Amino acid sequence: MVMNKNTVLAWATFIMIGVGIGLIALGAFRYDEIAGWGFAAVGVGFFAIAWVFNALKGRV
């Protein structure tokens, strides 16, 4: 399997979406106090970076 730049960006996007979902789930289900808001905010940030990686496919 050849890993070109688009394949690497696709894998990075999928990994960051998974981590973002995990962080949002931690914030929603594990931490009931104010720390949950921080976990959820970082998870949304991971989604934003994954969106940028997805937009970069084919342009870099």
Residue pairs with C-beta under 8 A, 6 or more apart in sequence:
5 60
6 57
6 58
9 53
9 54
9 56
9 57
9 60
10 54
10 57
12 50
12 53
13 50
13 53
13 54
13 57
16 46
16 47
16 49
16 50
16 53
17 46
17 47
17 50
19 43
19 46
20 43
20 44
20 45
20 46
20 47
20 50
21 43
22 43
23 39
23 40
23 42
23 43
23 46
24 39
24 40
24 43
24 44
26 36
26 39
26 43
27 35
27 36
27 37
27 38
27 39
27 40
27 41
27 43
28 36
28 40
30 36
30 39
31 39
